[in-house]
Amino acid sequence: MNNQRTIWDTLSAFAEQTVPPDRVHIVDASTDWTPYIAELFRERSDPPFELDIERQTDSTGVGAARARIYEEFEGDILACFDTNGNPSEDWLETHLRIHEKLPVDVVSGVAENLESGFVDSPHDRGFLVQNNSTIKKRALDAVDGWDEQFDRGEDWDMAIRLCRSGAKAYTRSDLGRTSLRDEGMWSRVRTRLGRPSSVRFLRKYGLWYAKFHPVHVLGDFVSVISLIAAAGVLPLLGIIGLLAIVLLFVPLAGATAYATVQTRNRTSGGIQLTYAVKRMPEFFLFGYTAIREIIHGPREGWNYGGIE
């Protein structure tokens, strides 16, 4: 959606692969020139693959788009990639070579500072890196594809169901992918606002999800409480100063804990103060997302493929 600045480069990179794909299927809900640029690419570049461009004016999100791709998919291996990145020249060839040599269903590329190898749980980074992965058809069929009820967070839901269905995952740190996304402040804010809260997964899986991923549930709960506490600070400042200070401690402690965990994950144990301070506002965005989804109400028609 709305990748007019990057779609041409992404398609060109796949046309120049050492082993190009047989087919590229784009499900598009853009309001900019993205679909027209893709059409122009097909007309002028003569790509070595079949290019399908499907417009969705009433798209309900990424989950529905990927579910549509699954419905149209007739091959053996589906390569998942987003139109805001460039693959390395041998990206697809490397993926296919791994599938040929190893008994795996999912292959994902991860950052260079992470180890390559088999991945047993969605909790481990690399089980399913959806914008840099290949998945066998048999694994997709076992879980009935993506859950179209997830406008965002469909990758985490898919990882859960793939793991529960018995899919074998493998990750490599040398599967190159260059991001073409705008990494400015507002881009990061939009990304964080799109992060799915635990509310959505609790609605789908019930208390089982709280046991499966307690950190997600606890983090969102603390973030919501922190937002409420922060909202109560201002009116109390002029009335009960001590209570206001106590309330202020709650959001500050929560944001500090979140930022500390994030920077440790990024720096392999070390803490970078500047990076931690930048991550603190994200903590409150997660609380806002959780409140928004609580108000939004329940959904029906979940895809439970792969889960008993």
Buried (B, 14 or more C-beta within 10 A) or exposed (E): BBBBBBBBBBBEBBBEBEEBBEBBBBBBBBEEBBBEBBEEBBEEEEBEBEBBBBEBEEBBBBBBBBBBBBEEBEEEBBBBBBBBBBBBEBBBBBBBEBBEEEEBBBBBBBEEEBEBEBBEEBEBBBBBBBBBBBBBBEBBBBBBBBBBBBBBBBBBBBBBBBBBBEBBBBBBBEBBBEEBBEEEEEEBEEBBBBBBBBBBBBBBBEEEBBEBBEEBBEBBBBBBBBBBBBEBBEEBBEEEEEEBEEBBEBBBEBBBBBBBBBBBEBEEEEEEEEBBEBBBBBBBBBBBBBBEBBEEEEEEEBBEBBBE
